């Protein structure tokens, strides 16, 4: 059972025990106004299936999905895993697909109002206007065809359509994946601002680490259909629970080591030919096995001979194995007795004159070395 801690302004409680096609994801999620929970994992982990099951577009097999508006309220059983299944519309859940799924031949207002069943014309117009206004897409109201919209415009209109029926929960399935990289970066920040301003609890599916960190308050890590870690987004990505999670959240270095010393909340481990100081995730003892987790962006480089490490910084003599441009950044593969990666700016790489075979010193703060006690 996975629980993300609730805030004082919790507006609902969602329990989703999703069992379907090899997926066994059991989630308990207090939902907070304006707070975004990211469902993160690699492709094929089951993220979209979990989201679709919550929305009612797929069914759990032997599991259970329920919603309660308060701790003292009788839960609404949306899916009992057998025969009891609420229609998606009765769940009052808004769903934004990754391809936006707009009707290309219909106008913007017709698309936004498509889900408004059984409301008067005036009420329909009001809701459409308010939804477009909330998503900063009111200037698009006069467009006669949705296929005239850009990718970013289509995303706003699709979000407005999800909001028009006044849902109590918003589900976003890879909302930025259909956009080009520059548009994704620009709209990601704007989308986060819109979600917070709406004061609506949101669950967002993504496999993009930068997107998860920039948009999510909380994170649930899904691997092979199982929930492996949960918590505040920054903590989950900075301090993975095990080597599998470390690989998924983008920790480039995750290597086994043995504890040599342990005191004052720090531990010294043997990593290759070096002694390395780091922060264990719990109490450990001499001789215990750990996984050393280091992000490449936490490894800085200096040209010159190795220095002696301190409790605050680790200085490792290294040799450059490869240098690869990654846009504005450069990824440097190092040999410190074991493989180690560093990501630095192109300017810094040029100033250091990095080439394969060059001896350098890799510097890592001990607080940036996360030790998973095995």
N, C-alpha and C positions, 0 to 999 in steps of 0.2 A: 504494500500500500504506500502510495506516495502522497505526501501532504506538503503544499507550499503554504507557509505561515500566512494567516489572515491579517488584514489591517482593520482598523476600527470602523472604516466605512465600507465593510463588506456588504455587497448587495445580493449575494446568492451563494449557493454551495453546489458544486457539480461533482458527482461521482460517476466515473466511467470505467467500468471493468470490461475492456474490449477484448474479445476472444474471437478471432476470425483469421482463417488461412495462415496459421502459424504465429499470429500475433497474440500476445498475452500481456497487454498493458493495463495496469491497474492504477488509476489516478484519482486522488481526492483533491479537489481544488477549490478553496475559498476564492470567490471572485470579488474584486475590489474595483470601485468606480475609477475609471481612468488608468487602471494598471494593466500592463501588457505582459502576458505569459507567453514565452517562446517555447514551442515544441521543436526541439533541434535534434538532428541526426543525419546520417548519410542517406543517399538515395536508396530506396528499398527497405528502409527501417520500419515503415508502417505509419509514418506521420500522417499522411493524407487519409489513410484508412481510419485512423483514430478520429480525425476531424470530421470525416463524412459520417461516421457512426454517431458522433455527438449530434450532428445536424439532422440525422434521420435518413440520409441517402444510402446508408449501408446498415446492416444489422449485426449485432453481436450474437455469437453462437454459444449460449450457455453463460454469458456474462450478464451485465446489468448496467444501465445508464439511468441516472436519476438526478433531478434538480430540486432544491429546496430554497425558498426565498428567505428563510431564517432558521436559526437553530431549533426553534420551537415549532416550526411548521412541518406538516406532514409532507414528505417528499413526493414529487410528481415522478412516477416511474415511466420514463420515456420508452424504455426497451427492457423487458425482463428476460431477454435471451431465449424466449420461447414464442409465445403468440401475442403478447401484449406489446404493441408498438404504436407510439404516437406518430401521426403524420408530421412531416417536417414543418408545415405551416403552423400547426398548433403548438409547437415547441417555442415559437417566437425567437428564433435564432437567425441572425443575419450571416450569410456566407458569401465571401468574395473569392472567386476562383482565380487561379493563376493566369488563365487566358482571358479573364474578364467576362467572357460569355455574353456579350451584348448582341442584340439582334441587329445586324448591319443595316437592314432596310428600314428600320424604325427610327423615329426621331429620338432625341435625347430625353425629352419629357416622357415619351411613351415608354422608353426603356426603364426610366426611374420609377414610373408608376405601375410597371407591369405586375408587381406583386400585391398591389392594393386591391383586394377583392372585397366587394360588398360595401364600398364607401361612396358617398355622394360625390358629384363632380367638383363641388367647391372644396370639400375636404381633401379630395385627391390632389387638386391643384395646390392647396396649402402645403400638404405633406411633401409633394415633389419640390416645391420652391424651398422649403426649409431644409430638405436633404441636400439639394444642390448648394445652398448657402453654407451649410455645415462643412461640406467638402471643398469649399472654395471653387465651385464649378458653376455658379449661377450665370456666369457670362456665356456658358455653352447652351443655355436653355433654348435658344432659337435654332440650333442646328437641326436640320430636317432628316439627316441620316447619320447613324452612329459610325458608319465606315469612313466618315470624313474626319474622325477624331485622330489625334496623335496618340501614341502609346500612353503618355502621361495623362492626357485628357480622358482617354478611355478608362484609365484606372480610377480617376476621380468620379466619373459617372457611374461606374460599376459599384464603387463604394456608396455613392448616394442611393443607388437602387437597393443595396443591402440595408440601408438605414431607414428608408421610407416607411416600412411597416412597423417602425418603432420596436426593434428587437430588444431583448434584455441581455443578450450575449452576442458578441460579434466574433466570427471565425474567419480568419484570413489564411488562405492556402497559397503559399509562395507568391504573395501579391506583387513582387517586383521582378520576378524571374523572366517575364516576357519583355522586359525593357532593356535597352542598351545600357552599357556600363555608366556613361555620364548621367543619363536620365535616372538610373537607379540610385546613384549617390545623391542627386539633388532631391528626388521625390521621397527617398527614404526618410530624410530629416523632416520634410513637410508632412509626410504621412504620420510620423510619430507625434508631431504637434497636433494634428487633427484628432488622433485617437485620444490623446490626453484631454483635449478641449471638449470632446464628446462626453467625457465622464462615463464611459461605457466599458465594462470588463471585456477584454479582448484576449483571444488565444490565437497566436500567429505561428504558422508552420514555416520553417526555413531550413536550408542546409548551408547557408552562407554565414560564416562566423562574424564578419563585420556587421552584417545586417542584424544578427541576433543581439550583438552587444550594443548597437546603436539604438535599437528599438525596444528591447526587452527589459522589463524590471525583474522578472523571474524567469528561470529556465528549467525545462525538463529535458533530459537527454534520453533519447530512444535509440537503442541499438538492437538489431535483429528482433524487433517486435517487443522488446522488454525495456522497461524504465530502469535506467542504470544510475541516475543521479538527479537531484532536484535541489533548488535553492535560489538565492539571489543570483542573477545572471553573471555579474562580475565575479562572484565567488566561485561559481561552478566552472567558469572558463579559466580562472586563474589557478584553481586548486582542484584538479580532477580527482575523482575517487579511486580510479584504478588505471592501469595502462591502456585498456581499451578506450575508456573515456578520454584519456589524454590524447590518443591518436585522433579521435573524432573531433575534439574541440581545437585542434591545431597546435598542440605542443610537439614541436619538431624533435626534441630530444627526450626520450623516455627509456632510460637504461637501468639495468639492475646494479646494485652496489651493496656493500656490507658496512654497517655502522661500526666506526672505530672509537668514537667518543660521543657522549650524550650528556649535556648539562645546560641549565639556564634556558631551556626552550630551543636550543640549537643542537644539531648533530653534525659530526664530522664523519664523512664516508670515504671509502676508497673507490675512486672512479678512474679506471685505467691506471696511469702512472701518477695520478694526482690525488691529494687529499682535498676534499671539497666540503665547505661548510654550507649547511642549508637548514630549512625549517621543516621538521616532521609534522605530519598531519595529526599525530597523537604521540603519547609517550613511547619511547623506544629504548632498547638496551643494546649494549655492545654485543656485536656478533649477529644482530638481527638483519634480515634482508629488507631492502627498500627499493623502490623505483625512483630514480632521479628524474625529475621533470623540469626542463628549462625551455622557455620560449626563445626563438631566435632573436626577437627584437630586444630581449633583455641581455644579449651578449654584445658588448662593445669590444672594439679592437684597438690595439696599440702596436706600433712598430718598435721593436727593441727587445732586449732580453727579458726573460721572465722575472717577476718580482715575487717577494714572499707574500703570501696571502695573509689576511687578517680576519677577525671575526665578522667584519662588515663587507669585505670584498674578497673574492677569489681571483687570483691571477694565475692563469694556466698558460704554459708555453705550448705553442701550437704551430702547425704548418698549414698554409693555405693549399687546399686540394683543388678547388674550382671556384670561379667567380661568374655569376650569372645575373644579367640585368633582368629586373622585374618592374618595368616602368620607372617610377621615380626612385625605386629602391634597388638595392643590389643584395643578392643572396650569396653568402660566402660559406662554402663547405670547408670544415676544418678537421684536422687530425690532432687530437690531444691525447692519443693513446686509445681513444674511442672516438667515433664520429660526433661532431658538434657543429651546429649550424648557427650562423649569425646573419641578421638582416640589418643593413645600414644604408644611409643615403648614398646616392651616386656621387655627391660632392665629397663625402667622407672617404668613399672608396678611392676616388681620384687622388685625394690628398695623401692617402696612405700608400698609393702606388701598388695596389694589390694585384698579384699575379700568382699563378700556381707555383708552389715550391717556396714562397716567401715565408720566412719565420716571423711570427707575430705573437702577441700576448692577448689572450682572450680574457676579458674582465667581466665578472658576473657578481652582482650583489648577492649576499647570502640570503636576503629576504626574497630574492627572485628564484631561488632554488627550492622547489617544492619536493619534499620527500614523502612518498606514499609508503607507509609501513605495511609490509606484507604479512 
